[in-house]
Amino acid sequence: MIKKLAVALALMTASLSAANAETVKLGLQPWLGYGPLWVAEEKGFFKKHDVDVVLTTFNWDQDMTAALASGNLNVIASATNGMITNYNQKVDQKGFLIMDLSFEADAIIAGKDISSIKDLKGKKVAFEAGATSDLLINYALKENGMTIADLEHVPMGASEAGLALIADRVDAAVSYEPYISTALAQGDGNKVIYTAAEKPGLIGDMLTASSEWINANPKDVQGLILAWDDAINFIRSNPEEGKAIIAKAVGSPTAEFEPAFKGVRLYNVKENVEALKGEFQASLQTVGEILHATNPDNIKTVPVPADLLSLEDLNAVAANQ
């Protein structure tokens, strides 16, 4: 009997070890604010914290969200506006770590005949519906007494939007770095007419997962948080190497990367804790209200921050630092 019990316990232990060793499938986009994830992979920080991570790059928010909802991904890097949209679509998604806030790194760029948001009336504007670009253009239009109905929306992802502007297939594009710098460098007369810096906190990103996965995998969640923290600190201590890793991952020429990187603020664990004392929650609320005002048919509910956040693992990591 004792021998059988010992065997059973051994099998149980082996099973638990195998479960803990399961690969974390993490989806992200070629956005420099997600750069520390590539640094963590390159420098071995995931392995250091006993979490096996596979990074998969997507070009469209909707494809990444669908993969999360179907269980084909465990974790995704998500903009806060996407989290609010997904909440309204009954997708189980909670943010457990602030990754970045964007300022000049998300922008509306236009050709030589356009110099302001009001000049976009009746023009072809490329942007991805439901993504950060959608939020930025809607906010800019609202601030100028306009709506999406005042322009011709050409649906495409951020990377494609910049290329379409360079090729003169659209009059303006809403995109993010490094595609903004590329469009400015390669398009004669292209310029920035509006950035996310006009509304600090409007565009931010979190590491997210389903509440079910977070609750079932606290060691993996905390391992991801610790690896991210190591990556941020590595980038700050080794800026040239860290930025080179990120530039390569997002496909940005090194010469264009430096000015692009200045438009983003990255958050380590300590800075997460400080921002989550209330500043970040206030931004979430504001974004929800903007989305509801500009797209009430799809954003019927403005969630309270507690509906979108799962911070137990972050607080556990912070308490042990």
N, C-alpha and C positions, 0 to 999 in steps of 0.2 A: 504494500500500500504506500509506504513511504517512498519507495523507488518510483512508483507510478506518479506520485505527487511531484517528485523532483523533476521527472521528465516533463510533466505538464507545465511546471513553472519555467523550465528551460525553454520549451517551445513558445510559451507566452512572452518571455523576455526577448527571444529571437524575433518574434512577430512584431513586438513594440519597437525594436531597434530598426527593423526593416521599414516600419511605418515612418519613423523619425527620419530615415534616410531617403525618403521619397523626394523626387525632384520637384522643386518649386518652379512652376512655369510662369514667367513674368513677362507681360506684354508692355511695350513702350513704343514711342515714336521718335524719329530723328530730331529731337528737340534738345538744345544744349542744356536746358534746365534739368534734364534727366541724366546729364553727363556723369555724375558721380556713380551711377549704376554701372557704366562701362569701366570706370576707374576701379570700382570694387571687384569687377570680374577680372580685369587685367592684373591687378596687384594682389589678388588672392584673398581679399577681405571676406568674401562669402565663405570660403573654405575655413578661414581663421575662426569664424563664428559658427562653424558646423552646420551651415545651410547650403544645400546643393541647388544652385540656381541656373536656369537656362533662360537667357534673354531672347525674346522674339520681337522683331521690329515690324510695326504696322504703319501704313500711310493714312488710314482712315479711322477716326474715332469709333464709328459705328461698328466696324469689323472687330475692333478690340473689345468693345462692350459686349458684342454678341458672343465672343469667345469666352468672356468672363461668365456671362449668364448661363452658358451651356456647360460650364465646367472644364472647357478645353484650356483655360488659363486659370491660375490660382490667384494671381495678383496683377493689377494693371496700374500704370502711372496715369493718373486722370486729372484733367482740369476740373476746378470746382464747379464750373457751370455744367460740365458733363455729369457730375455727380447729382446735381439738382435735376437735370433733365431725366436722368435714369431713375431717380426717386419717383418722379411723376409717371414713369413707365413701369413701376413696381419691380425694378431691378434691385436685388439685395446687394448693396455696395456701401461700405463704410471706409472712411479715411483713417489711417492710423499713423501717418507721418506727413508733415508739411515738407515738400521738396523744394519749392521755389516760388517766388513772386516775380512776375515779369513787368518791366516798365517800358523802356524803349525797344525791347526785343520782340514785342508784338506791335505791328503797325499796319496802317493803310498806306499803300504806295500808289502813285499815279504817274501818268505820262505828262509830257511837257505842257499840254493844254489845260491841265487841271491843277489848281493851287489850293483848293479848300474843299471841305465836305459838301458845301452847297453847290460846288461845280459838278458834283456827281449826278445831279438830277438828269435822268434820261440816259445815263451812261451804262456801259457794260462793266460790271464789277464781279470779279472772280473771288469766291470764298466757299469754304466748306460749311454747309448747314449743320447746326447743332454743335459746332466746335467753338474754340475760343475766338476764332475769326468772326463767327456769327455774332457772338456777344459784343465784340469790339465795334463792328460796323453798326449794329443796332443801337448801341449806346451813343456812338458818335452822331448818328442820324437824329436820335431823340434830342440830343443837346443842341442840335441845329434846326429843330422844328420840322424834321422830316421823318419818313418811315421807309421801310424796304420797298414799298410800292412806288417810291419816287425814282427807283433805279431798276436796271435789268440785271437780275442775279444770274451769274454763270456758275453753276455748281462744279467745284473741283477742290482737291486737297491743297494744302499750303504750298507744297513743293511745285505742284502743277500751276498754281495761281501765279507764282512769280515768273515761271517760264512763259506763261501766256501773255503776261505784260511785256516781257522782253521781246516776244514775237509780234507785239502789236495786235494780238487777237482780242484783247480786252483793254478798256480804258483805265482800269484801276484793279488792284488786287489787295486782299487782306491776307497777311501771311505772318510768319515769325522767322527768327534767325535760325540758320544762316541764309535762308532764302531771300530775306530783305536785302542783306549786303550784296548778294549775288545779283539781284535785280538792279540795284543801284549802280553796281560796277559795270554791268553789261548792257544796260539799257540807256541809250542816249536821252538825257532829259528827264529820266525817272527820278522821283523824289518822294520823301516821306511827307504826308500831309496830316497825319494823326497817329499818336501812339497811346499805348496803355498807361503811360505816365500821366495822362490827363485825368485818370481816376485810379490813384494808387490802391492796390488790393483787388482791382477788377479781375485780373487774370492771375491765377495761382494754381499750383498743382500739388497733389497728394499721392502717396502710395496707398492703394485701396484694395480691398478684397471683400468677399461676402462675409457677413457676420458669422455665418456657420463655419467658414474656413478659419477665420481669425480665432474663434473660440476653441476650435479643435486643434490649432497649431500654434500655441503661444511661443514655443521655442523657436520656430521658424520665423514668426513675426518679429520677435526680439532679435534674432540673428540678422534679419534684414535691416532693422533699425541700427544695430551696432555697426554693420558693414557700411551703411550709408554714412554714419558719423565718422568712421575711419576714412572714408573716401573724401569727405568734405575737408577734414583736417589735413589729409595728404595733399589735396589740391592747394590749400592755403600755404603749406610748408614747401611744396614743390610746384609752383605755379606753371612753369614752362612744361614740365613733363605731364602734369595733370591736364593742362589745356590741350596739349598735343594729342593725348589719348582721346579726349572728347571731340576735338576737331576731326580726327580721323573717323570716329564712329558716326558723326552726323554728316560727314562728307563735305566739310567746309574747308576751303583753302586757308592756310594758316594766317595769311595776310588779312583776311576778312574776319577771322575769328575774334581777335582781340577787341575791336570795337563792339562786336556783337555781344561778347561775354559781359561787357560792362552794363548792359541793359537788363541783367538778371541778378536777383539776390538769392543765394542758396542758404538753406537753414540746417544747421547741425542740431544735435539733441538739445543742447542748452538753449539755443535760440528758438527751437520748437516750443519748449516749455514756457518761455517768456511770451512768445506770440499767442500761445493758447490760454493765456490768462484772461483773454477777452478780445484782443485786437483782431485776431484771425476770425473768431466767431462773428464779430460785427461785419467783417468783409463778406463772409458767407451769406449773412442775412441780406446785405445790400445787393449782392449778385442775384440772389433769389428774387428780390423785389424788382430788379431791372428786367430779369427774364420774364417774370409774370406780366409786367407792364408792356413789354414789347412783343410777347408771344403768348397771350392768355389762353389761346385755344389748346396749346400743348403743355404749358406750365400753369396748371390750375391751382397747384398748392405750393406755397413758399414754405419749405421745411424749416423747422428750427434747427440750429446747429447740432443739437444732441441727436437728431435723426440721422445725421451724416457722419458722425465721428465715433471712433472706438479708440480710446486713449489709454486703456489700462496697461497695455504692454509698453507704450512709450513712457508712462509714468514709472513703471517698474524698472526700465532701463535707466532712466534719469536718477532714480533713487539710489542706484548702485554705482553711480559714477562719482 
